[in-house]
Amino acid sequence: MKINQLKAGAILSYLNMVLGFLVSIAYTPIMLRLLGQSEYGLYNLVASVVAYLGVLNFGFGSAYMRYYSKYKVIEDKEKIAKLNGMFLIIFSVIGLIAVIAGIILAFNSGFIFGDKLNSTELYKSKILMLILVVNLAISFPDIVFTSHISANEKFIFQKILQMVKIMAQPFVVLPFLLMGYGSVGMVVATTFLNITIEVLNVRYCFKKLQMEFNFHNFDFKLMKEMTIFSSYIFVNLVIDQINWNVDKFILGRFHGTVSVAVYGLAAQLNSYYMSISTTISSVFIPRIHRLVAISNDNNGLTELFTRIGRIQFIMLSLISTGLIFFGRPFINMWAGENYNNSYPILIVLLIPVTIPLIQNLGIEIQRAKNMHKFRSWLYFFIAVANVIISIPLAKKYGGLGTAAGTSISLIIGNGLIMNWYYHSRIGLNVLFFWKEILKFLPSLIIPVIMGIIINLRVDLYNIRLFLIYSLIYGSVFCLSMWFLGMNTYEKDLFRIPLKRILSKNNIR
């Protein structure tokens, strides 16, 4: 029986998301306590700097998707093989450049991090940076293989491998932490795990997908075309790194590692929140490129954009309102009292990021249409403004100030200007999109009122009461969403699989 890779990929994506959340719930508190707040902050600070080297991929991963889909439609195997060869050469060279750049950064860590780090922290930052750079450099060539698997829509393998990685990470890392190797041991273990996963990706491409490479006659004309296409994606990557990592860097220079740790935990929770949205939209990337390549039907793209946006909103509104009402006691019990200040930072980051998260399919639609130039330049100027705003706010208000600077940029860029661009230039019916999203408002009234009452009357710092009332809140939210918010298609996503399971059980 042929398995629907798209549906299975979406289901496995959410299983991975739930599994990742459960593993994080159990693993993160242990990791935080074994590392200590200062060393956790140091790790976040170094990782935020190394993350900037990640932009060296120049957005070529998206370019691979675009050109592979183009050649796949016309079944040109020779051009696909040449494309594979070009990308492997490109990413191998990029990996080497990343290593050289990382070594330079490591031996200038004192200049980079300023005088808020003591000598021990500076020495450890060099070691951490070198290991993380090697990890990053090795990951670059693997982009060719992961992109090839995604382009072939082999989501089941990808998601199962991701599931294995999620489950294996605590078992690989914790022994190093328990033996006292701290953050250095943690990144060594993580690097070993990443290399193992990358080797399995390569093996799958050769054994199962019969991936072929042609390293002869390097196509410089195609390279130039791809570079132009990817240049604006590269700008987006730089901007994303500024928006999500510059805050830690600024805090490290002005307030030290403890402040970075508090912000880092909020950023980690925010990244989990963001992954809820991207897990489902990621499996639709090949379909979007194929739809644009074949017909470029704006009505079809709008329908898909809205349908996925509504599903993302259902998930995100449950998590965001839950964090607003239960986030502070959760962080207190989960991470410890030292991280209480992570809660307001999380909320300031979380609310504005919801807008781009329910519209993140639009980013790939822009790329498929080769119309992502505007977004790149818009985000560039907003990112610059973010840095300018965040520095004085960080000096005065610490992590909350830097979070506010990031949030302002998101509201202006994604909430206002990008919606205008989607509607006026890309051809998506954004008015229809928001009409469909606003239909959820009646379904949010009852849960919000209940959340306010619970916060006023219940001691949520009692773990038993916290679990009981969070479960009650989640149940009320789901019932309200089912009866007042969800349409027939969204209900069928739950009803049809349930009916199939029940019918199979009846047959047996």
Sequence and secondary structure as in RCSB ss.txt:
>XXXX:A:sequence
MKINQLKAGAILSYLNMVLGFLVSIAYTPIMLRLLGQSEYGLYNLVASVVAYLGVLNFGFGSAYMRYYSKYKVIE
DKEKIAKLNGMFLIIFSVIGLIAVIAGIILAFNSGFIFGDKLNSTELYKSKILMLILVVNLAISFPDIVFTSHIS
ANEKFIFQKILQMVKIMAQPFVVLPFLLMGYGSVGMVVATTFLNITIEVLNVRYCFKKLQMEFNFHNFDFKLMKE
MTIFSSYIFVNLVIDQINWNVDKFILGRFHGTVSVAVYGLAAQLNSYYMSISTTISSVFIPRIHRLVAISNDNNG
LTELFTRIGRIQFIMLSLISTGLIFFGRPFINMWAGENYNNSYPILIVLLIPVTIPLIQNLGIEIQRAKNMHKFR
SWLYFFIAVANVIISIPLAKKYGGLGTAAGTSISLIIGNGLIMNWYYHSRIGLNVLFFWKEILKFLPSLIIPVIM
GIIINLRVDLYNIRLFLIYSLIYGSVFCLSMWFLGMNTYEKDLFRIPLKRILSKNNIR
>XXXX:A:secstr
    HHHHHHHHHHHHHHHHHHHHHHHHHHHHHHH HHHHHHHHHHHHHHGGGGGGGTTHHHHHHHHHHHHHHTT
 HHHHHHHHHHHHHHHHHHHHHHHHHHHHHHTTHHHHHGGGS HHHHHHHHHHHHHHHHHHHHHHHHHHHHHHHH
HTT HHHHHHHHHHHHHHHHHHHHHHHHTT HHHHHHHHHHHHHHHHHHHHHHHHHHTS      SS  HHHHHH
HHHHHHHHHHHHHHHHHHHHHHHHHHHHHH HHHHHHHHHHHHHHHHHHHHHHHHHGGGHHHHHHHHHHT  HHH
HHHHHHHHHHHHHHHHHHHHHHHHHHHHHHHHHHT GGGTTHHHHHHHHHHHHHHHHTTTHHHHHHHHTT  HHH
HHHHHHHHHHHHHHHHHHHHHHTHHHHHHHHHHHHIIIIIIIHHHHIIIII   HHHHHHHHHTTHHHHHHHHHH
HHHHHHH  TTSHHHHHHHHHHHHHHHHHHHHHHT  HHHHHHHHHHHHHHHHHHHH 
